[in-house]
């Protein structure tokens, strides 16, 4: 996109936790070292964030994609970074249930 012209849309795909508590970076883990057992951390999901830019401001939409699967480290082909023609997102896959885990090993 350009300089935020009226009607421009920006779409981002990122790894995200469904809920993040207040506190330090990665504070949702509840300590200095994450506990991966018994679902102690939130699953990492693929989040689509869409920004609609217009003259009077912007609006924001968020939705989870990939069926709510637990994933991590989403990437696109570097030749298509920032290009609306991108067609595929590559990521580590943990499980389809969206339960916490440690990609790429899963459970």
C-alpha positions in Angstrom: 0.0 0.0 0.0 0.7 3.6 -0.2 0.5 6.3 2.4 -2.8 5.4 4.0 -5.0 6.5 1.2 -8.8 6.2 1.6 -10.0 2.6 1.3 -6.6 0.9 1.7 -6.5 -2.5 3.4 -3.5 -4.0 5.1 -3.7 -7.7 6.1 -1.2 -9.4 8.6 -0.9 -13.0 9.6 0.9 -13.6 12.9 1.3 -16.2 15.6 -0.7 -15.1 18.7 -2.1 -16.3 22.0 -5.9 -16.2 22.4 -5.5 -14.4 25.8 -2.5 -12.5 27.2 -2.4 -11.5 30.8 -0.9 -8.3 32.1 2.7 -8.5 33.0 6.2 -8.9 31.5 6.9 -10.2 28.0 5.8 -13.9 27.9 4.2 -13.3 31.4 1.3 -15.5 30.4 3.7 -18.5 31.1 3.6 -17.5 34.8 7.3 -17.5 35.4 10.8 -17.2 34.1 10.7 -20.7 32.5 7.6 -21.9 30.7 6.0 -25.1 31.8 4.8 -27.0 28.7 3.1 -29.8 30.6 -0.6 -30.0 31.4 -1.6 -27.0 29.2 0.2 -24.4 31.4 0.6 -22.0 28.4 -1.9 -20.9 25.9 -1.8 -22.4 22.5 -0.2 -20.3 19.7 -2.8 -19.8 16.9 -2.6 -18.2 13.5 -4.2 -14.7 13.7 -5.4 -12.6 10.8 -5.4 -8.9 11.5 -7.0 -6.6 8.9 -6.6 -2.8 9.0 -9.0 -0.7 7.0 -7.5 2.7 6.5 -9.6 5.7 5.6 -9.3 9.5 5.8 -11.0 9.8 9.2 -9.1 6.9 10.9 -8.8 3.2 10.8 -10.7 0.1 11.8 -9.3 -3.2 13.0 -10.6 -6.7 12.6 -9.0 -9.9 14.1 -9.9 -13.5 13.5 -8.2 -16.9 14.0 -7.5 -19.0 10.9 -6.2 -22.5 10.2 -9.2 -24.0 12.0 -7.9 -22.9 15.4 -4.9 -25.3 15.1 -1.9 -24.8 17.4 0.9 -23.4 15.2 4.1 -21.3 15.5 6.5 -19.3 13.3 4.3 -18.5 10.3 6.2 -17.3 7.2 5.6 -16.6 3.6 7.9 -17.0 0.7 10.3 -14.0 1.1 9.8 -13.0 -2.5 6.2 -12.1 -1.6 6.7 -10.3 1.8 4.4 -7.4 1.8 2.9 -8.4 -1.6 -0.9 -8.9 -1.9 -0.3 -11.8 -4.3 1.0 -14.1 -1.6 -0.8 -17.4 -1.7 0.7 -19.6 1.0 1.7 -19.4 4.7 4.2 -21.9 6.0 4.4 -22.7 9.8 5.2 -25.3 12.4 2.1 -27.4 13.1 1.5 -28.8 16.6 -2.1 -30.1 16.7 -5.4 -29.5 15.1 -7.3 -29.2 18.4 -5.8 -25.8 19.3 -4.4 -27.2 22.6 -1.1 -25.8 24.1 1.9 -27.7 22.9 5.4 -27.2 21.6 5.6 -27.2 17.8 6.8 -28.9 15.8 6.8 -31.9 18.1 3.1 -31.6 19.2 1.8 -34.6 21.1 
